[in-house]
Amino acid sequence: PALYAATAAGVFKSINGGARWSSTSLTQPVSSLAVAATTPSTLLAGGTDESGRGVVFLSSDGGRSWRLSVLSSGSRGVRALIADPVNPLVAYAGDFADGVFKSGDGGANWTRIGFAPYSGAHYDVSTLAIDPTSPWTLYAGVWLSDETGYWPLGVFKSTDWGSEWFFAGLERYAVTALIMDAASPSTVYAAAAFMPERGMLVPGGVFRSADGGFNWHSAGLGNSTVNALVRIPGPPATHYAALSAASDAFVAKLNPAGSELVYSTFLGGAANDSGSAIALDAEGNAYISGKTRSADFPSANAVQAGWRACDDAFVAKLNASGGRLHYSTYLGGSGPDAASAIAVDLSGNAYVTGSTRSTDFPTASRRPPAPEGSFVAKISP
């Protein structure tokens, strides 16, 4: 069977199990892809046209030729596509800002069936899944964007071909992918992004529901951003997950000639971390500052032992050999904070400055912090 891949350079095709890929005639950026179950040469590829509208490219000949259909004038980009497993003429599309659409004529025309925009709010449908044995049952991962920001809502479900939708769990989880167990359609798997921000910790990983979305439990990969899921039927069934790699800060010391590493070490946790500045004392200890989104950032003799929210600043002191932390501490409140510079005096006191948007940023004085501004902190040896 042929394999197809959606990429920023269009749709690619492999006829030898993925060993070699060739471009189809569609070379525009594609964000989602669906293959008709009953006619595997029929493809639907979702994307955005030059006007910024959500569009679906259609091919009935395995990608040799394509034609274009537009979801709606208010759509902003097709993020999700699924084909009905029984009826080759029925397909569903999730738009970046305009809800869920359905086509009953093979993708030529589309009608919105759920999550219509209202009063400045828009629904982003990030992923869709359909019950392979009961195609009137659909699942959607949904986000909301309005004047206050961009928020994950969780999983929604329809049992009437998308006419009505109801909440189906994982509230405020950043759902990125949904798949179903064909042998047990009440079993649903959801992938989610790890989002330590906006004053809350949104766990990532893989989640499983055995009762059609009424109850969910972690299935692993916690505090990871999982972007895609695939299930290979068994026995035993095999699951594959695609993860986004987080960044770590690092500290490295080179010899005077710059030809060898004296030491090099990571400094970070499960989420994104970055270093911004470094200073040395007379004994060769390194003082590092930066920002972190990791709830498990390494902590030692900390002034603030726990991560608060969003980005927290961090300050760490590493011994001269690079093998041990004298201390490592968070520095932040409920908003985004970041350290940008650090200096050390002759007594080993560290002076850190940076920016904060936390009204509860930790202070040693009684002066209340401003809603947004700079901070200066002194940390004793």
N, C-alpha and C positions, 0 to 999 in steps of 0.2 A: 504493500500500500504506500501511497505517497504521503510525505510529511510536508507541512507548510509552516513557515515562520513569519510572524509580523515583526517588522523592524522599522527604524527611522528611514531606511532606504527602500522601503516597499516590502513586498511579499516575496519570499524565497521558497523554493521547492526542492525536495530531495526524493529520489526514487530508489535509493539504496540504503535506507535505514539511517540517514543522517551523515553518512561518510563524505558525501559531496553535495554541495548546494548550488543551485543556479537561480538567477533572478527571473521572476515572471515579468510580464509586460507592465505590471503596476510598480512604479518606482517612487511614488509619493509616500510620505511618512504614514505608517499604519500603527494604530494603538491597540487594535483588537481584531480577532479573526474567528470565524466559525465555518465549519464544514457540514453540509447537509448530511444527516445520518443515512438517508435512503438513496441519495444520489451524490456520492463522494466527489464527483467532479464539479459540484456546485459549491462555490465559495462566497462568503461575505466578509469584507474587510472594512473595519471602521476607522475613521479619521476625521480630519478637518480640511475644508476647502480653503481657497485663497481669501474668501470673504469671512473666514472664521466660523462658518457654520458646520454643524455635525453632518457628516456624510457617510454613506455606505457604498462601497464599490462592489459590484456584482460580477461574478464570472460563472459561466455554465460549462466551461471547457477546460477546467483544471488550471486556470490562470493564464491561458494564452491570450485572452481578450477580456476587457472589463468595461462595464458601463456604470454610470453614476446615478445615485438617488440621494436626495436631501431629506433629512429628518424634518426640520422645520426652520423657519426664519430666525427663531430665537435660540436654536440649539448652538452649542459651542464646541462640540467635539465628542465623537462616539468613544466611550471608554470600555464598553462591554457589549458582547454579542453572543447570542445563543440561538441555535436552530432547534425547532421542534423535532423530537426523536421519531415522531410518527408521520406528521404531515410535512412534506418538503416545501410547501408554500408558506409555512408559518415560521416567523423568526421574531426575536425580541432584541432591542437595542437599549443600552443605558447611556444617557448623555451626561456630559460634564456639568451641565447647568439646567437641563430642561426635562429631567425625569426619565421615565421608561416609555418606549415606543414599541408598537407591534405592527408587523406587516403580514398580510394574508395573501399576498400575491408574489411571494418569492423575493421580497425586498424592493420591489419597484416603488411602492408607496407605503407611507408610515403614518400611524395615528398614535398620539400620546394616550397612554392608558393609566398613568399613575405619576404622582409627585409633581404636579404642575406648579410652576413658580407662583408666588403670591407676595404682595406688599414688599417687594425688594428682596425677598428670600428666594434662593434657588437650590434645587436638590441635585446633587452630583451622585449618580449611580455608578459605583466603582466596579461592581462585579454582578453577574447574574448566574443562576443555576436553575435547571429544570429537572423535574422528576422524570426519569427515563421510562417509568411504567405508568405514571399518571401525569401526562403533560399539562394538565390544568393547574398543577402545583408549581409555583415559582418561588425563588428566593432572591433577594437583592441586598447587597451591601450599600448603605446610603450615607451620604454626608450632607450637611446643610451649610450654605454660605449666605451670610447677610451682612449688615453694616457693622456687626460686632466681630466678624471673623469667619473662620472656616472650621466647622465642627463635625466630628464623626458621630453618627447617630446609632449605628449598629446594624442588625439584620432585620429585614422585613420579609413578609411572606404573603403570597396570594394563593388561594385555592379555587379561583374562578377565571383562569387564563389572564390574570393581571387586571381584572376590572376593579377589584378592591384589594387593599393591602393592609396588613396589621403588623404591629411590632412583634418580633420573634426572638428577642434576646440580644445579649452582648451589648447592652446599652453603653454608648459613648466609646465603644471599641472601634478602632480604625480598621474596618474590615476591607481586605484587599482581594480576597479570592474565596469562592465557595464551590465545593464539589459534593456529590452525593454518591452513596453506595448503591449501585444498581441492584445488588442482591438483597438489600435491606433499605428501601427508599426512605424510611424514617430516620436513617442515620445520615447526618449532614456534618461535613467538616468545614471549618472556617479558618482562614489565615488572617492575621492582623498585624499591623505595624506597631512597633514600640514607640510610643510618643510621650516622653517625659516633658510636657510643656503645658502652657496655659493654666498653671496652678494645679495640675493634676498629673498623676502617673497613669498612663493608659498602657496596660500590659500588651505586649505583642506575643507572637507565637502561633501555635495551632490549637484549635478548640474543636470539641466533638459534642454533638447532640445525638442521642439515641431515640429521641421522641419528637422528631420533626421541628426542633427549634424551641421547645418549651424550656428545656434545661440544657445548660452547656457546662462542660468540664475541660480543663486544660489537657491537651494531648501531647504537650512537649514544646521545646524550643522557646521557653519563656524568655521575655525581655529581648527577643529578636524581632527584626522586621522581616516578615515572611511575605513575599510578593506573589507567589504562585504555588498551586498544589496540583499534583497528578496522582491518581489512584490506578494501579494496575491490578485487575482482579486476580484472585488466588484460586485455590488455596496454596499458601497463605497470601493474602492481599499485601501488596507493597505500596507504600506511599512515598512520594518524592516532594520535597519542598525547596523552593528557590528563595534564598535569603539575601538581604542587602548587608554588605559588610560595613561595620561602623569604623570610625577613625579613632586612633589613639594619639595622645601626645607621646613624644619620645625625648630622651636625653642621651646625648652621646659626647664622649670625650676622645679627641684625637691626640696622638703624640705630637711633639713640637714640629716635626717635619710634615705632619699631615698625611703620613703614609700608612698609618695603622690606627685601629681603634684601641683605645685603652679600656673603654667600656661603652656599652650601648644598651639601653633598656626602654621598654614600653612603660607608659604611665597612663592608665585608663581603665575603664570598665566596659560594660556591655553596650552602652550607647556612644554617641559622638563626644570626643574629648579633643582639645587642642591646646598646645602651649603657646604662649605669647611672648614671654620674656624669661631671661635667666640671669643670675648674678652669682658671684663666687665670694667666699670669705677667705681669710688668710690661710686657713687649713685646707682649702680645696673643696669644701662642701659646696654643693650646688643648690641654689634656691630657684624654684621654678614657679611661675604663675601662669594662669590661663583660664579656660572655662570648661565645664563639663555638664553633660546631660545624663551621666551615669549614676544610678542609685547605688551602684556597688563600686564606685571609685575607691581606690585603696586609701584607707584612713589609718593614721597612726598619731597618737598623742594630740588629737584634734581639738581645736578651739570650737569647731562646729562639726560634730561627728556625722550628721545626717544631711542628705540631699533634700532640698526644699521643693524646688519646682523649676521648670523651664531650664535655662542655663544658670548654673551657679558658678561663681568664681572659685578657683582653688589655689592654694599655696602649699608647696611641698619643699622639704629640705632633704637632700640626698647626700649620703656620706661621700667621702673623697674617693672611695673605690667604686662607687656606683652600685653597691650591693645591698644597701639598707636605707630605709627612710627614717630620719630622725623624727620628722613629723610630716603629716599630710592632712590638710583640713579643707573642708568646704567653707565658702564665705558667700552667703547669699540669703535672699528672702523668697517671697512668693512670686516675684516677677523675674524677668531675665537680667542676669548680672554677669559681668566678665571682667577679669583682671587684665590689664594691658601693659603694665610695667612693674618692675621690682628693683629694689636696691637694698644693700646690706651695709650696716655700720661696723665699726671696729669691735663692738661688743656682740655682734651676731644678731642684732635686731633686724628684722625684715620690714621694709616699708613697701607697701603695695598700693597701687592706684588703678582705677578702672572706672567702669560705668555701671549704673544700676537703675532699674525701673521698679524696684521693690520698695513699697512704703514701709515694710517691716525689715529692711536691711539691718543686720546686727550693728549696733553702735555701742561704744564705751561711754559716751556722754549722754545727757538727757535731751539733747537737741533732736527733735524728730526729723527723720530724713525727708527730703523732697520727693515728690512723685517720680521725678526723673532727673538724673544728674550724675555727678562724679562722686567717687569715694576715695578716701585715703585711710589706710589701716596700718597699724604697727603691731607686729607679732614678735614677742620676746623669744629668746633662744630656747 
